[in-house]
Amino acid sequence: MSKIQVKTLTLIAIILVIGSYRLFPHPFNVTPVMAMGLFAGTYFHQKWMAVVIPLLSMFLADLVLGFHNTMLFVYGAIVLAVSMGFVLRHSVSPLKVIGASVAGSILFFVITNFGVWAMNDYYPKTWQGLMTCYTMAIPFFQRTLFGDLLFNGVLFISYWYCAKSLGHYTLEISRKASG
């Protein structure tokens, strides 16, 4: 199996496993949703896989958790996180990952709460109703931001560490094979 295939399979496994976190009891709004998208966009070579794998992970969990009328907004936010990862992939740094995490949290907040306002009858379909929806969602933003920073930290630091460790391992095997 080639190095690229191993990397791709590893990335797929990471995204599917971390996506399954949603199936277990966890603090409300502390999920890896946007982190999966940012991570996938940053590290998958094939852009279509960077989009499909996080969405597949979400869909598989949603088969168990149930579907809701704002799913398209959530999934759309993930696609935007993947796009942010495409920008990040050429120069990954801790500060850029933190910045992208915060930006992703804000995008998720704006997009999904717009979806709540648009798809439900909780708030009047007026500018004031939309602003009330956003205002009522502010307490949840803190947890979303925490979750995005946490899971992006776990994903990016773990991946960096594994790539560094496996890089030394691959180099050592190459030296033994050649000499």
PyRosetta script that sets phi, psi and omega in degrees:
from pyrosetta import init, pose_from_sequence

init()
pose = pose_from_sequence("MSKIQVKTLTLIAIILVIGSYRLFPHPFNVTPVMAMGLFAGTYFHQKWMAVVIPLLSMFLADLVLGFHNTMLFVYGAIVLAVSMGFVLRHSVSPLKVIGASVAGSILFFVITNFGVWAMNDYYPKTWQGLMTCYTMAIPFFQRTLFGDLLFNGVLFISYWYCAKSLGHYTLEISRKASG")
pose.set_psi(1, 135.6)
pose.set_omega(1, -176.4)
pose.set_phi(2, -77.8)
pose.set_psi(2, 164.6)
pose.set_omega(2, -179.5)
pose.set_phi(3, -60.0)
pose.set_psi(3, -39.8)
pose.set_omega(3, -179.5)
pose.set_phi(4, -66.0)
pose.set_psi(4, -41.8)
pose.set_omega(4, 179.7)
pose.set_phi(5, -63.9)
pose.set_psi(5, -41.6)
pose.set_omega(5, 178.4)
pose.set_phi(6, -62.7)
pose.set_psi(6, -44.7)
pose.set_omega(6, 179.0)
pose.set_phi(7, -61.1)
pose.set_psi(7, -45.7)
pose.set_omega(7, -178.8)
pose.set_phi(8, -63.1)
pose.set_psi(8, -46.0)
pose.set_omega(8, 178.3)
pose.set_phi(9, -62.8)
pose.set_psi(9, -37.9)
pose.set_omega(9, 177.8)
pose.set_phi(10, -64.4)
pose.set_psi(10, -45.0)
pose.set_omega(10, 178.9)
pose.set_phi(11, -61.8)
pose.set_psi(11, -42.9)
pose.set_omega(11, 178.5)
pose.set_phi(12, -60.6)
pose.set_psi(12, -46.8)
pose.set_omega(12, -179.6)
pose.set_phi(13, -61.4)
pose.set_psi(13, -43.8)
pose.set_omega(13, 179.6)
pose.set_phi(14, -58.7)
pose.set_psi(14, -47.7)
pose.set_omega(14, -177.4)
pose.set_phi(15, -65.2)
pose.set_psi(15, -44.1)
pose.set_omega(15, -179.1)
pose.set_phi(16, -66.4)
pose.set_psi(16, -40.4)
pose.set_omega(16, 179.9)
pose.set_phi(17, -67.9)
pose.set_psi(17, -46.5)
pose.set_omega(17, -177.6)
pose.set_phi(18, -68.8)
pose.set_psi(18, -30.3)
pose.set_omega(18, 175.8)
pose.set_phi(19, -66.5)
pose.set_psi(19, -28.2)
pose.set_omega(19, 179.4)
pose.set_phi(20, -70.4)
pose.set_psi(20, -13.7)
pose.set_omega(20, 176.1)
pose.set_phi(21, -53.8)
pose.set_psi(21, -33.3)
pose.set_omega(21, -179.2)
pose.set_phi(22, -62.4)
pose.set_psi(22, -20.7)
pose.set_omega(22, -177.5)
pose.set_phi(23, -81.2)
pose.set_psi(23, -13.0)
pose.set_omega(23, -177.3)
pose.set_phi(24, -105.2)
pose.set_psi(24, 154.9)
pose.set_omega(24, 177.7)
pose.set_phi(25, -56.1)
pose.set_psi(25, 132.9)
pose.set_omega(25, -178.9)
pose.set_phi(26, -153.7)
pose.set_psi(26, 161.4)
pose.set_omega(26, 177.2)
pose.set_phi(27, -59.8)
pose.set_psi(27, 139.1)
pose.set_omega(27, -178.3)
pose.set_phi(28, -54.3)
pose.set_psi(28, 130.8)
pose.set_omega(28, 178.3)
pose.set_phi(29, 69.3)
pose.set_psi(29, 5.6)
pose.set_omega(29, 175.3)
pose.set_phi(30, -98.9)
pose.set_psi(30, 87.7)
pose.set_omega(30, -175.4)
pose.set_phi(31, -134.9)
pose.set_psi(31, 164.3)
pose.set_omega(31, -179.4)
pose.set_phi(32, -90.4)
pose.set_psi(32, 18.2)
pose.set_omega(32, -171.0)
pose.set_phi(33, -54.5)
pose.set_psi(33, -61.1)
pose.set_omega(33, -177.3)
pose.set_phi(34, -72.9)
pose.set_psi(34, -30.6)
pose.set_omega(34, 178.8)
pose.set_phi(35, -62.5)
pose.set_psi(35, -39.3)
pose.set_omega(35, 178.0)
pose.set_phi(36, -58.8)
pose.set_psi(36, -43.3)
pose.set_omega(36, -179.2)
pose.set_phi(37, -65.7)
pose.set_psi(37, -48.0)
pose.set_omega(37, -179.4)
pose.set_phi(38, -61.9)
pose.set_psi(38, -45.4)
pose.set_omega(38, -180.0)
pose.set_phi(39, -62.5)
pose.set_psi(39, -46.9)
pose.set_omega(39, -179.6)
pose.set_phi(40, -62.7)
pose.set_psi(40, -44.1)
pose.set_omega(40, 179.4)
pose.set_phi(41, -63.2)
pose.set_psi(41, -30.8)
pose.set_omega(41, -179.1)
pose.set_phi(42, -76.6)
pose.set_psi(42, -38.1)
pose.set_omega(42, -168.2)
pose.set_phi(43, -113.0)
pose.set_psi(43, -19.2)
pose.set_omega(43, 175.6)
pose.set_phi(44, -74.6)
pose.set_psi(44, 131.7)
pose.set_omega(44, 177.3)
pose.set_phi(45, -72.0)
pose.set_psi(45, -41.3)
pose.set_omega(45, 178.9)
pose.set_phi(46, -84.1)
pose.set_psi(46, 118.4)
pose.set_omega(46, -176.3)
pose.set_phi(47, -61.8)
pose.set_psi(47, -35.0)
pose.set_omega(47, -178.8)
pose.set_phi(48, -64.3)
pose.set_psi(48, -36.2)
pose.set_omega(48, 178.2)
pose.set_phi(49, -69.4)
pose.set_psi(49, -35.5)
pose.set_omega(49, 178.9)
pose.set_phi(50, -61.5)
pose.set_psi(50, -30.2)
pose.set_omega(50, 178.1)
pose.set_phi(51, -85.2)
pose.set_psi(51, -47.6)
pose.set_omega(51, -171.7)
pose.set_phi(52, -68.9)
pose.set_psi(52, -42.5)
pose.set_omega(52, -173.2)
pose.set_phi(53, -64.9)
pose.set_psi(53, -47.5)
pose.set_omega(53, 176.7)
pose.set_phi(54, -63.8)
pose.set_psi(54, -37.7)
pose.set_omega(54, 178.2)
pose.set_phi(55, -66.1)
pose.set_psi(55, -38.6)
pose.set_omega(55, 176.7)
pose.set_phi(56, -63.9)
pose.set_psi(56, -42.8)
pose.set_omega(56, 177.7)
pose.set_phi(57, -59.8)
pose.set_psi(57, -43.7)
pose.set_omega(57, 178.1)
pose.set_phi(58, -63.7)
pose.set_psi(58, -45.8)
pose.set_omega(58, -177.4)
pose.set_phi(59, -62.3)
pose.set_psi(59, -43.3)
pose.set_omega(59, 179.4)
pose.set_phi(60, -61.2)
pose.set_psi(60, -42.5)
pose.set_omega(60, 177.1)
pose.set_phi(61, -67.3)
pose.set_psi(61, -37.9)
pose.set_omega(61, 179.9)
pose.set_phi(62, -67.6)
pose.set_psi(62, -25.4)
pose.set_omega(62, 173.9)
pose.set_phi(63, -60.4)
pose.set_psi(63, -34.5)
pose.set_omega(63, 179.5)
pose.set_phi(64, -85.7)
pose.set_psi(64, -45.0)
pose.set_omega(64, -174.8)
pose.set_phi(65, -75.6)
pose.set_psi(65, -29.3)
pose.set_omega(65, -177.4)
pose.set_phi(66, 109.7)
pose.set_psi(66, 156.8)
pose.set_omega(66, -178.7)
pose.set_phi(67, -96.3)
pose.set_psi(67, 157.5)
pose.set_omega(67, 179.6)
pose.set_phi(68, -143.7)
pose.set_psi(68, 166.3)
pose.set_omega(68, -172.9)
pose.set_phi(69, -79.5)
pose.set_psi(69, 0.3)
pose.set_omega(69, 176.1)
pose.set_phi(70, -111.5)
pose.set_psi(70, 13.7)
pose.set_omega(70, -178.5)
pose.set_phi(71, -57.7)
pose.set_psi(71, -40.8)
pose.set_omega(71, -178.6)
pose.set_phi(72, -62.1)
pose.set_psi(72, -33.4)
pose.set_omega(72, 177.9)
pose.set_phi(73, -70.7)
pose.set_psi(73, -42.1)
pose.set_omega(73, 177.4)
pose.set_phi(74, -63.0)
pose.set_psi(74, -48.4)
pose.set_omega(74, -178.9)
pose.set_phi(75, -64.6)
pose.set_psi(75, -37.1)
pose.set_omega(75, 176.7)
pose.set_phi(76, -63.2)
pose.set_psi(76, -40.1)
pose.set_omega(76, 177.4)
pose.set_phi(77, -62.8)
pose.set_psi(77, -38.1)
pose.set_omega(77, 178.3)
pose.set_phi(78, -63.5)
pose.set_psi(78, -42.1)
pose.set_omega(78, 178.4)
pose.set_phi(79, -60.9)
pose.set_psi(79, -38.4)
pose.set_omega(79, 175.8)
pose.set_phi(80, -65.4)
pose.set_psi(80, -37.4)
pose.set_omega(80, 176.5)
pose.set_phi(81, -64.0)
pose.set_psi(81, -39.6)
pose.set_omega(81, 176.0)
pose.set_phi(82, -60.7)
pose.set_psi(82, -43.7)
pose.set_omega(82, 178.8)
pose.set_phi(83, -61.1)
pose.set_psi(83, -38.3)
pose.set_omega(83, 176.1)
pose.set_phi(84, -64.4)
pose.set_psi(84, -36.1)
pose.set_omega(84, 176.2)
pose.set_phi(85, -64.3)
pose.set_psi(85, -35.0)
pose.set_omega(85, 176.9)
pose.set_phi(86, -59.9)
pose.set_psi(86, -39.2)
pose.set_omega(86, 178.8)
pose.set_phi(87, -70.0)
pose.set_psi(87, -39.0)
pose.set_omega(87, -176.3)
pose.set_phi(88, -72.3)
pose.set_psi(88, -27.1)
pose.set_omega(88, -169.2)
pose.set_phi(89, -59.1)
pose.set_psi(89, -24.9)
pose.set_omega(89, -176.1)
pose.set_phi(90, -86.0)
pose.set_psi(90, -12.9)
pose.set_omega(90, 177.7)
pose.set_phi(91, -157.4)
pose.set_psi(91, 77.6)
pose.set_omega(91, -179.7)
pose.set_phi(92, -78.2)
pose.set_psi(92, 130.3)
pose.set_omega(92, 174.3)
pose.set_phi(93, -147.4)
pose.set_psi(93, 157.4)
pose.set_omega(93, 179.6)
pose.set_phi(94, -55.8)
pose.set_psi(94, -43.3)
pose.set_omega(94, -178.9)
pose.set_phi(95, -64.1)
pose.set_psi(95, -39.3)
pose.set_omega(95, 179.3)
pose.set_phi(96, -69.3)
pose.set_psi(96, -36.8)
pose.set_omega(96, 177.2)
pose.set_phi(97, -66.2)
pose.set_psi(97, -42.0)
pose.set_omega(97, 177.4)
pose.set_phi(98, -62.4)
pose.set_psi(98, -45.8)
pose.set_omega(98, 178.7)
pose.set_phi(99, -60.6)
pose.set_psi(99, -43.1)
pose.set_omega(99, 178.7)
pose.set_phi(100, -67.6)
pose.set_psi(100, -34.4)
pose.set_omega(100, 177.1)
pose.set_phi(101, -63.0)
pose.set_psi(101, -46.8)
pose.set_omega(101, 179.6)
pose.set_phi(102, -64.4)
pose.set_psi(102, -45.3)
pose.set_omega(102, 178.2)
pose.set_phi(103, -60.8)
pose.set_psi(103, -40.3)
pose.set_omega(103, 178.4)
pose.set_phi(104, -64.2)
pose.set_psi(104, -39.8)
pose.set_omega(104, 177.8)
pose.set_phi(105, -62.7)
pose.set_psi(105, -42.7)
pose.set_omega(105, 179.3)
pose.set_phi(106, -64.7)
pose.set_psi(106, -45.9)
pose.set_omega(106, 178.0)
pose.set_phi(107, -59.3)
pose.set_psi(107, -45.3)
pose.set_omega(107, -180.0)
pose.set_phi(108, -60.2)
pose.set_psi(108, -44.6)
pose.set_omega(108, 178.9)
pose.set_phi(109, -58.7)
pose.set_psi(109, -50.6)
pose.set_omega(109, -176.5)
pose.set_phi(110, -65.1)
pose.set_psi(110, -47.4)
pose.set_omega(110, -175.1)
pose.set_phi(111, -69.5)
pose.set_psi(111, -49.1)
pose.set_omega(111, -174.7)
pose.set_phi(112, -72.3)
pose.set_psi(112, -33.8)
pose.set_omega(112, 177.6)
pose.set_phi(113, -74.9)
pose.set_psi(113, -28.7)
pose.set_omega(113, 169.9)
pose.set_phi(114, -61.9)
pose.set_psi(114, -42.0)
pose.set_omega(114, 177.4)
pose.set_phi(115, -60.7)
pose.set_psi(115, -42.2)
pose.set_omega(115, 177.4)
pose.set_phi(116, -60.0)
pose.set_psi(116, -45.4)
pose.set_omega(116, -179.9)
pose.set_phi(117, -64.6)
pose.set_psi(117, -44.5)
pose.set_omega(117, -174.7)
pose.set_phi(118, -73.6)
pose.set_psi(118, -34.3)
pose.set_omega(118, -170.3)
pose.set_phi(119, -99.1)
pose.set_psi(119, -8.9)
pose.set_omega(119, -176.7)
pose.set_phi(120, -125.1)
pose.set_psi(120, 168.9)
pose.set_omega(120, 178.7)
pose.set_phi(121, -102.0)
pose.set_psi(121, 23.4)
pose.set_omega(121, -179.1)
pose.set_phi(122, -69.0)
pose.set_psi(122, -33.5)
pose.set_omega(122, -175.5)
pose.set_phi(123, -130.6)
pose.set_psi(123, 149.2)
pose.set_omega(123, 177.9)
pose.set_phi(124, -63.0)
pose.set_psi(124, 149.7)
pose.set_omega(124, -179.2)
pose.set_phi(125, -83.5)
pose.set_psi(125, 61.5)
pose.set_omega(125, 178.3)
pose.set_phi(126, -132.1)
pose.set_psi(126, 169.2)
pose.set_omega(126, 176.1)
pose.set_phi(127, -58.3)
pose.set_psi(127, -43.6)
pose.set_omega(127, 178.9)
pose.set_phi(128, -62.0)
pose.set_psi(128, -39.6)
pose.set_omega(128, 177.5)
pose.set_phi(129, -63.4)
pose.set_psi(129, -40.9)
pose.set_omega(129, 178.2)
pose.set_phi(130, -65.2)
pose.set_psi(130, -43.4)
pose.set_omega(130, 179.4)
pose.set_phi(131, -65.8)
pose.set_psi(131, -35.7)
pose.set_omega(131, 176.2)
pose.set_phi(132, -65.1)
pose.set_psi(132, -40.8)
pose.set_omega(132, 177.9)
pose.set_phi(133, -59.1)
pose.set_psi(133, -48.4)
pose.set_omega(133, 179.0)
pose.set_phi(134, -63.1)
pose.set_psi(134, -41.3)
pose.set_omega(134, -179.8)
pose.set_phi(135, -62.4)
pose.set_psi(135, -43.2)
pose.set_omega(135, -179.5)
pose.set_phi(136, -67.4)
pose.set_psi(136, -22.8)
pose.set_omega(136, -177.8)
pose.set_phi(137, -88.3)
pose.set_psi(137, -11.1)
pose.set_omega(137, -177.2)
pose.set_phi(138, -53.4)
pose.set_psi(138, -43.5)
pose.set_omega(138, -180.0)
pose.set_phi(139, -59.5)
pose.set_psi(139, -26.7)
pose.set_omega(139, -179.9)
pose.set_phi(140, -79.7)
pose.set_psi(140, -22.1)
pose.set_omega(140, -177.3)
pose.set_phi(141, -61.5)
pose.set_psi(141, -39.7)
pose.set_omega(141, -179.3)
pose.set_phi(142, -56.0)
pose.set_psi(142, -43.9)
pose.set_omega(142, 180.0)
pose.set_phi(143, -70.5)
pose.set_psi(143, -37.4)
pose.set_omega(143, 177.3)
pose.set_phi(144, -62.0)
pose.set_psi(144, -46.5)
pose.set_omega(144, 178.8)
pose.set_phi(145, -60.9)
pose.set_psi(145, -45.2)
pose.set_omega(145, 178.1)
pose.set_phi(146, -59.2)
pose.set_psi(146, -47.2)
pose.set_omega(146, -179.9)
pose.set_phi(147, -61.2)
pose.set_psi(147, -43.0)
pose.set_omega(147, 179.7)
pose.set_phi(148, -64.4)
pose.set_psi(148, -45.3)
pose.set_omega(148, 178.7)
pose.set_phi(149, -64.5)
pose.set_psi(149, -42.4)
pose.set_omega(149, 179.2)
pose.set_phi(150, -61.5)
pose.set_psi(150, -54.4)
pose.set_omega(150, -175.2)
pose.set_phi(151, -71.0)
pose.set_psi(151, -34.4)
pose.set_omega(151, 174.2)
pose.set_phi(152, -65.6)
pose.set_psi(152, -38.8)
pose.set_omega(152, 176.2)
pose.set_phi(153, -60.6)
pose.set_psi(153, -49.0)
pose.set_omega(153, 180.0)
pose.set_phi(154, -60.5)
pose.set_psi(154, -48.3)
pose.set_omega(154, -177.1)
pose.set_phi(155, -64.9)
pose.set_psi(155, -52.5)
pose.set_omega(155, -174.5)
pose.set_phi(156, -70.2)
pose.set_psi(156, -42.0)
pose.set_omega(156, -179.9)
pose.set_phi(157, -68.0)
pose.set_psi(157, -43.5)
pose.set_omega(157, 178.2)
pose.set_phi(158, -62.0)
pose.set_psi(158, -44.1)
pose.set_omega(158, -179.3)
pose.set_phi(159, -64.5)
pose.set_psi(159, -43.7)
pose.set_omega(159, 179.5)
pose.set_phi(160, -61.2)
pose.set_psi(160, -44.8)
pose.set_omega(160, -179.4)
pose.set_phi(161, -63.7)
pose.set_psi(161, -46.1)
pose.set_omega(161, 180.0)
pose.set_phi(162, -64.6)
pose.set_psi(162, -42.5)
pose.set_omega(162, 179.7)
pose.set_phi(163, -63.2)
pose.set_psi(163, -40.2)
pose.set_omega(163, 178.3)
pose.set_phi(164, -65.1)
pose.set_psi(164, -46.3)
pose.set_omega(164, -179.7)
pose.set_phi(165, -65.4)
pose.set_psi(165, -46.6)
pose.set_omega(165, -179.6)
pose.set_phi(166, -69.2)
pose.set_psi(166, -30.1)
pose.set_omega(166, 176.8)
pose.set_phi(167, -62.2)
pose.set_psi(167, -43.4)
pose.set_omega(167, 176.8)
pose.set_phi(168, -65.8)
pose.set_psi(168, -39.1)
pose.set_omega(168, 179.1)
pose.set_phi(169, -63.7)
pose.set_psi(169, -45.7)
pose.set_omega(169, 179.6)
pose.set_phi(170, -63.5)
pose.set_psi(170, -41.3)
pose.set_omega(170, 179.0)
pose.set_phi(171, -62.4)
pose.set_psi(171, -43.1)
pose.set_omega(171, -179.9)
pose.set_phi(172, -63.2)
pose.set_psi(172, -42.1)
pose.set_omega(172, 178.0)
pose.set_phi(173, -63.5)
pose.set_psi(173, -42.1)
pose.set_omega(173, -179.8)
pose.set_phi(174, -61.6)
pose.set_psi(174, -41.6)
pose.set_omega(174, 179.4)
pose.set_phi(175, -64.6)
pose.set_psi(175, -42.9)
pose.set_omega(175, -179.5)
pose.set_phi(176, -66.0)
pose.set_psi(176, -39.0)
pose.set_omega(176, -178.9)
pose.set_phi(177, -67.3)
pose.set_psi(177, -34.0)
pose.set_omega(177, -176.4)
pose.set_phi(178, -88.5)
pose.set_psi(178, -14.1)
pose.set_omega(178, -172.4)
pose.set_phi(179, -137.4)
pose.dump_pdb("model.pdb")
